[in-house]
Amino acid sequence: MNNKITEKDLPLTEAVFYILLALRHPNHGYGIIQEVEEMTGGRVTLGAGTLYGAIQTLEKKNWISVYSEEAGSRKKKEYLITDHGREVFLAERDRISELSENAKKMEV
C-alpha cells in the first residue's frame, strides 16, 4: 500500500482532523464523539453517520486501524491512529500552523 502523503490528502476536514487527534490513544466510536466535543468546548459535535463514514474511509487509507474488538453482538471496536495517519495529521497541523502564523502578520 502506498503511504506517501499526496496533495489529495490535505487539507483535512475538521471532523477528520479531530478524529485522528482523538485516536492518539485507543478509542471507540462513542469515546471519539465525547472527546471531540470536550476538546472543542461543544463547538464540534460528530454525528454517528459522519463518524462511522469517516472511520471506514480512514481505515481504507490506512490512517487508522482496529486496535481491539470485543466479542459479542455489537462488537465494540477500538481504533488507533497508524504511523501513516500520524504523518498526515502532523502535515496538516503544520499547514494550519503556517496559516495561523501568516494571519498574525496581517493587520485587520
Sequence and secondary structure as in RCSB ss.txt:
>XXXX:A:sequence
MNNKITEKDLPLTEAVFYILLALRHPNHGYGIIQEVEEMTGGRVTLGAGTLYGAIQTLEKKNWISVYSEEAGSRK
KKEYLITDHGREVFLAERDRISELSENAKKMEV
>XXXX:A:secstr
      TTT S  HHHHHHHHHTTS EEHHHHHHHHHHHTTTS    HHHHHHHHHHHHHTTSEEEEEE  SSS 
 EEEEE HHHHHHHHHHHHHHHHHHHHHHT   
